[in-house]
């Protein structure tokens, strides 16, 4: 059975307006996810957003913010990053997850951007995906935050919550993105990631979610949930 056939019936039961309104109301007063903070701080500079998004992979928000600020202060452009030694970059971004691999990828990305794109990350999905260490999550986030393009950024929180609620039935974040592109109104594409990231960090936890505090229970099937709080 295709993915579409599995979740197509559920689409009719989702009130997206009510769902997004509930999440927006709940998030009042909470800090935005790290990449959103970086995007606003650096006036949606594509390089800053690409760097912070790469650093955010498998890394907590507070570490991403610190590492991004430290690196961007020394390397506000691809050219200045290449002036730094690998050991310098590693020291600046530690303890970001996989910091050694990210250092190598960032140096390669800087070279490619200088040679092919006049030092500016491209506003194109396929071109972004050709950069080392850049997957669809990173590419979508760069397109959304740097170029104000419509996109759905699916990280572990978006993937988990979308399946737990029953909005989709997918096995990978990539499948989740494609499924959501079909059922989610374009109006809410950009907003979904920051909303669900915060919700996943605070309420809809991977293990034993706080279902007693859930504001979107009216559209949740609790798929796979065995223990709640």
ZAMARGU-4260 file (C-alpha; in steps of 0.2 Angstrom, whole numbers, plus 5000, padded with zeros to 4 digits):
<rodrens>
0) 5000/5000/5000 | 5007/5017/4996 | 5010/5030/5009 | 4997/5042/5002 | 4984/5028/5003
5) 4988/5025/5021 | 4985/5043/5027 | 4973/5050/5014 | 4958/5046/5025 | 4965/5055/5040
10) 4967/5071/5031 | 4948/5074/5031 | 4948/5074/5051 | 4961/5088/5053 | 4956/5105/5057
15) 4973/5114/5052 | 4967/5131/5057 | 4962/5126/5074 | 4978/5115/5076 | 4990/5129/5072
20) 4980/5142/5082 | 4981/5130/5097 | 5000/5128/5095 | 5003/5147/5093 | 4993/5150/5108
25) 5003/5137/5118 | 5020/5144/5113 | 5017/5162/5119 | 5032/5167/5130 | 5044/5152/5124
30) 5060/5156/5115 | 5061/5151/5097 | 5071/5137/5090 | 5090/5140/5088 | 5090/5142/5070
35) 5076/5154/5070 | 5085/5165/5083 | 5101/5165/5072 | 5090/5170/5057 | 5083/5185/5066
40) 5099/5190/5074 | 5109/5190/5057 | 5095/5197/5047 | 5091/5181/5038 | 5109/5180/5030
45) 5110/5164/5020 | 5127/5160/5026 | 5123/5162/5044 | 5108/5152/5042 | 5117/5138/5033
50) 5131/5137/5046 | 5119/5137/5061 | 5108/5124/5053 | 5122/5112/5050 | 5128/5115/5067
55) 5111/5111/5074 | 5111/5093/5068 | 5111/5081/5083 | 5114/5096/5094 | 5104/5105/5108
60) 5098/5122/5105 | 5108/5130/5118 | 5124/5123/5111 | 5119/5127/5093 | 5117/5146/5098
65) 5134/5147/5107 | 5143/5137/5093 | 5135/5147/5079 | 5139/5164/5088 | 5157/5159/5091
70) 5160/5153/5073 | 5151/5167/5064 | 5160/5180/5074 | 5176/5173/5067 | 5169/5168/5050
75) 5155/5179/5044 | 5158/5173/5026 | 5165/5158/5017 | 5181/5167/5014 | 5184/5171/5032
80) 5180/5153/5037 | 5193/5146/5025 | 5206/5158/5034 | 5203/5147/5050 | 5212/5131/5053
85) 5202/5115/5056 | 5207/5114/5074 | 5202/5132/5076 | 5184/5129/5069 | 5183/5113/5080
90) 5187/5123/5095 | 5174/5136/5091 | 5160/5124/5088 | 5163/5111/5102 | 5153/5103/5109
95) 5141/5102/5094 | 5138/5085/5089 | 5150/5077/5076 | 5160/5093/5077 | 5175/5086/5067
100) 5164/5080/5053 | 5154/5097/5053 | 5171/5106/5052 | 5176/5097/5037 | 5159/5099/5028
105) 5159/5118/5032 | 5176/5120/5024 | 5171/5111/5009 | 5155/5120/5008 | 5164/5137/5009
110) 5175/5132/4994 | 5160/5127/4984 | 5151/5143/4988 | 5166/5153/4983 | 5169/5144/4967
115) 5151/5141/4960 | 5139/5154/4969 | 5149/5170/4972 | 5150/5165/4991 | 5131/5165/4993
120) 5122/5149/4997 | 5110/5145/4982 | 5091/5148/4984 | 5088/5131/4975 | 5084/5114/4983
125) 5094/5103/4971 | 5109/5114/4973 | 5109/5115/4992 | 5107/5096/4992 | 5124/5094/4983
130) 5133/5103/4997 | 5142/5091/5009 | 5132/5087/5025 | 5116/5095/5018 | 5100/5085/5018
135) 5082/5090/5015 | 5079/5096/5033 | 5094/5108/5031 | 5090/5114/5013 | 5072/5117/5018
140) 5077/5128/5033 | 5089/5138/5023 | 5076/5141/5009 | 5063/5146/5022 | 5073/5157/5034
145) 5085/5164/5021 | 5075/5166/5006 | 5057/5166/5012 | 5052/5151/5001 | 5038/5139/5005
150) 5045/5123/5012 | 5042/5110/5026 | 5057/5107/5037 | 5055/5089/5045 | 5067/5085/5059
155) 5065/5072/5072 | 5051/5081/5081 | 5040/5085/5066 | 5042/5067/5060 | 5038/5059/5077
160) 5023/5070/5081 | 5016/5069/5063 | 5016/5050/5065 | 5011/5049/5083 | 4995/5060/5080
165) 4991/5050/5065 | 4992/5064/5052 | 5003/5053/5042 | 5010/5036/5042 | 5028/5036/5036
170) 5045/5028/5040 | 5057/5042/5037 | 5057/5061/5038 | 5058/5062/5019 | 5042/5053/5017
175) 5034/5064/5031 | 5039/5079/5021 | 5031/5073/5005 | 5015/5067/5014 | 5013/5084/5023
180) 5016/5093/5007 | 5000/5085/5001 | 4989/5087/5016 | 4995/5103/5025 | 4989/5120/5018
185) 5004/5130/5011 | 4999/5144/5022 | 5006/5134/5037 | 5021/5125/5029 | 5034/5138/5036
190) 5026/5138/5053 | 5025/5119/5056 | 5044/5116/5061 | 5046/5129/5074 | 5029/5125/5082
195) 5032/5106/5082 | 5050/5108/5088 | 5045/5117/5103 | 5031/5106/5106 | 5042/5091/5104
200) 5054/5098/5116 | 5042/5102/5130 | 5026/5092/5128 | 5026/5078/5115 | 5042/5070/5121
205) 5049/5055/5113 | 5046/5044/5128 | 5031/5047/5140 | 5024/5063/5132 | 5014/5075/5143
210) 4997/5070/5136 | 4988/5078/5151 | 4995/5095/5145 | 4992/5093/5126 | 4983/5107/5118
215) 4981/5097/5101 | 4973/5081/5108 | 4958/5084/5098 | 4968/5079/5082 | 4979/5066/5090
220) 4978/5047/5089 | 4992/5043/5101 | 4999/5030/5089 | 5013/5020/5097 | 5011/5029/5114
225) 5012/5016/5128 | 5016/5028/5143 | 5010/5046/5146 | 5011/5059/5159
</rodrens>
